[in-house]
Amino acid sequence: MLLQKIRTYNRLIVLAHSIFALPFALWGYVLGSIAAGFSWKKLFWVLVAVVSARTSAMAFNRYADRAWDAQNPRTRSREIPQGVVKPREALLLAVFSAFLFLIAAWMLSPLCAALVPVALTILLGYSYTKRFTALSHFVLGTALGLAPVGAYLAVTETFAIEPILIGLAVLLWVAGFDILYALQDITFDRQAGLYSIPAKYSEIFARRLALLCHLIATTLLAFIGFRLYPTHALYWIGWGLFTLFVFRQHWVARRVEAIDRAFFTHNGWASLLLSAFAITASLLPHL
C-alpha cells in the first residue's frame, strides 16, 4: 500500500523531470567547491534542497491547476482529476517539501535560508502566471535557472558571474522547450483564457521564439566554455551534444503529436551530457 502511494506521488510530481535542473545544480556545486572546498555534507543538503524545491513546485502546480487539468483532454488523466490523489494531499506534499527545502537551506547557510522566500515565490508563483501573462515560460525558466546559482551560493556564500551565466542559459533553454511544449495546448488555452506564447500569438511565432531562446542559450554556454574551459575538449564535446539534442527537438517537434517525446528525451539527454562533461572538465585539473 505504501509503495503504491509512493509510486502515485512519483507520477504526480514526475520525479524523473528532476533531470532538467539537478545536473546543472551539481555543476554549480562543483564550481563552488573548486573555489571554496569540497564538502560531502553540503553536497547532501544541496541535493535535498534541489529535489525538495522541485517537489514542492510540482505538487503545488498540480494543486493549483487541478480545475484546468480536469478540462484539458491532454491532462485529464492526471492523478488529481482522476481522483487518485486528493487536492489536499497534493497541497500538503507541497507544504512539507517547502519546509524540507527551508531546512536544507538553513543547513547550508543562514544566507541561503534568508533567500528561501524569494526562491519559493518564484517556484510556487509560477503556477499562477499562466492566468495573466504569456511570459510564464520565462518564469519557469527562472525557477530552474536558480539551481546552479543557488548551488554555487550554498558552497561559497557569494555570487559569481559563471554560475549566473549558466543560470541564464538554463532559463532560456527551459523557456524555449516550454514554449514548444505549450503548442500541444494552444486550442485549449485559447478557449480557457489561459496565457502562453503559442495561444497569445501563433504557432509559427512560438516556434521562432523557442529557436531564438535556444540559439542564445547555446551561445551563452559557448561563452562560458571560453571563460572556463577554453582548451578542454571534454567541455566542447558536452556542449556539442547539448546543442545537437536541443536543436534536434525542433525537428522532431515539427509534428505537434511528437512534442511529448522530444520534450523529455532530448532535453533530458542534453542536460545530463553537458553537465557530466562540464563537471569532469572542471574536476580533472584538481585530481
Rosetta blueprint (number, residue, H / E / L):
1 M L
2 L H
3 L H
4 Q H
5 K H
6 I H
7 R H
8 T H
9 Y H
10 N H
11 R H
12 L H
13 I H
14 V L
15 L H
16 A H
17 H H
18 S H
19 I H
20 F L
21 A L
22 L H
23 P H
24 F H
25 A H
26 L H
27 W H
28 G H
29 Y H
30 V H
31 L H
32 G H
33 S H
34 I H
35 A H
36 A H
37 G L
38 F L
39 S L
40 W H
41 K H
42 K H
43 L H
44 F H
45 W H
46 V H
47 L H
48 V H
49 A H
50 V H
51 V H
52 S H
53 A H
54 R H
55 T H
56 S H
57 A H
58 M H
59 A H
60 F H
61 N H
62 R H
63 Y H
64 A H
65 D L
66 R H
67 A H
68 W H
69 D H
70 A H
71 Q H
72 N L
73 P L
74 R L
75 T L
76 R L
77 S L
78 R L
79 E L
80 I L
81 P L
82 Q L
83 G L
84 V L
85 V L
86 K L
87 P H
88 R H
89 E H
90 A H
91 L H
92 L H
93 L H
94 A H
95 V H
96 F H
97 S H
98 A H
99 F H
100 L H
101 F H
102 L H
103 I H
104 A H
105 A H
106 W H
107 M H
108 L H
109 S L
110 P H
111 L H
112 C H
113 A H
114 A H
115 L L
116 V H
117 P H
118 V H
119 A H
120 L H
121 T H
122 I H
123 L H
124 L H
125 G H
126 Y H
127 S H
128 Y H
129 T H
130 K L
131 R L
132 F L
133 T L
134 A L
135 L L
136 S H
137 H H
138 F H
139 V H
140 L H
141 G H
142 T H
143 A H
144 L H
145 G H
146 L H
147 A H
148 P H
149 V H
150 G H
151 A H
152 Y H
153 L H
154 A H
155 V H
156 T H
157 E L
158 T L
159 F L
160 A L
161 I H
162 E H
163 P H
164 I H
165 L H
166 I H
167 G H
168 L H
169 A H
170 V H
171 L H
172 L H
173 W H
174 V H
175 A H
176 G H
177 F H
178 D H
179 I H
180 L H
181 Y H
182 A H
183 L H
184 Q H
185 D H
186 I H
187 T H
188 F H
189 D H
190 R H
191 Q H
192 A H
193 G L
194 L L
195 Y L
196 S L
197 I H
198 P H
199 A H
200 K H
201 Y L
202 S L
203 E H
204 I H
205 F H
206 A H
207 R H
208 R H
209 L H
210 A H
211 L H
212 L H
213 C H
214 H H
215 L H
216 I H
217 A H
218 T H
219 T H
220 L H
221 L H
222 A H
223 F H
224 I H
225 G H
226 F H
227 R H
228 L H
229 Y L
230 P L
231 T L
232 H L
233 A H
234 L H
235 Y H
236 W H
237 I H
238 G H
239 W H
240 G H
241 L H
242 F H
243 T H
244 L H
245 F H
246 V H
247 F H
248 R H
249 Q H
250 H H
251 W H
252 V H
253 A L
254 R L
255 R L
256 V H
257 E H
258 A H
259 I H
260 D H
261 R H
262 A H
263 F H
264 F H
265 T H
266 H H
267 N H
268 G H
269 W H
270 A H
271 S H
272 L H
273 L H
274 L H
275 S H
276 A H
277 F H
278 A H
279 I H
280 T H
281 A H
282 S H
283 L H
284 L H
285 P H
286 H H
287 L L
